[in-house]
Amino acid sequence: MDQKKNEQIQKFGGAWTVIKIDILKQYLDAYTTALKSQPFNLVYIDAFAGCGKYTTKNDQQDMPLLAIKKDTDIEVREGSARAALNITNPFHKYHFIDLAESNFEQLNSLKAEYSSISSRISIHREDANEAVLRICKETNWYDYRGVLFLDPFDLEVEWKTIETVAQTKGIDMWFLFPIMAVNRLLTRKELPPEEWQKKLDKVFGATDWRTSLYSKIQARQTSIYSLLPEDITVKDTDIEGIKEYTASRLRTVFTKVSPSARILRNKTNSPLFVLFFAVSTESDRGKEVAMRIANYILKNT
Ligand SMILES: C[S@@+](CC[C@H](N)C(=O)[O-])C[C@H]1O[C@@H](n2cnc3c(N)ncnc32)[C@H](O)[C@@H]1O
């Protein structure tokens, strides 16, 4: 692929970025193959689609499946949108959503590049929450089944979006949950400031994180005037605890949530994201097949 001078390729990620796209692509391939003979139209919704590719420093394990071009110190790789277009059995419909103008333009070029299926591709320059709500409402889930990929940088995904997705009963969701960003908002020695609490309410769609992730303890006497020890609220969780709490929230709306959610770490081993997989179908067979494929990929990638 030519790297045009004025083209802005997204620069982000590290080894975890390669892993997430690898997992997603394997699932999309398996999904469209498994449902090939089923009487459904298949839709892929990429709510934070980026521009179709990204660069990483060339210092990670070799992944020839995903590498597009090698340079001396950077690699240009398939982003989620391109990965979804490069699978063996394409979807009947693609929705690529991104707010950034340069990404919108590059997604339109990507659409032109895939001319044989370009009529199946819709590009939306829109907030992901608004676009996903609209697409969920406009799609006839009696005829359609689909996969949604939520791949935000930060805390952009709102709980009402997750709830609406689950209500379709037709979507399998991959959600890259920004656990480091959430952990930062969960202050240690007291509940977070009001503004952060509101943000966490929107992310979790619940208020009980205040009691699930925090405990009341008796503080030591803080001054000579305080006769009785006071109760103070302190953070009582870690990354595993936040991951489990988030999974429990997802289980309230999805019919099945993978127990193999994967923590993705940076070079220094700090946890950045958790890749969750959840299905909304009520069909036992559908749940079982989707979970078997997703769990296998999550454990073996
Ligand atoms: C992590 S990147 C996505 C990477 C992409 N999935 C890939 O694999 O190449 C996050 C993207 O979300 C976009 N974005 C940020 N906030 C958004 C919002 N509220 N709605 C839609 N897109 C948003 C950014 O422009 C950025 O391209």
The ligand as a Gaussian input file, in Angstrom:
#p B3LYP/6-31G(d) Opt

LIG

0 1
 C       -8.713000       3.583000      19.097000
 S       -9.166000       4.529000      17.728000
 C       -9.965000       3.368000      16.712000
 C       -9.071000       2.463000      15.997000
 C       -9.740000       1.589000      14.961000
 N      -10.799000       0.790000      15.519000
 C       -8.709000       0.686000      14.291000
 O       -8.634000      -0.482000      14.627000
 O       -8.023000       1.171000      13.408000
 C      -10.524000       5.472000      18.298000
 C      -11.220000       6.288000      17.202000
 O      -12.404000       6.837000      17.752000
 C      -12.651000       8.095000      17.144000
 N      -13.558000       8.782000      18.080000
 C      -13.258000       9.382000      19.256000
 N      -14.383000       9.791000      19.863000
 C      -15.417000       9.406000      19.074000
 C      -16.834000       9.502000      19.174000
 N      -17.426000      10.083000      20.237000
 N      -17.577000       8.977000      18.201000
 C      -17.006000       8.381000      17.119000
 N      -15.664000       8.263000      16.963000
 C      -14.884000       8.764000      17.928000
 C      -11.287000       8.693000      16.957000
 O      -11.295000       9.630000      15.891000
 C      -10.430000       7.465000      16.652000
 O      -10.302000       7.280000      15.273000

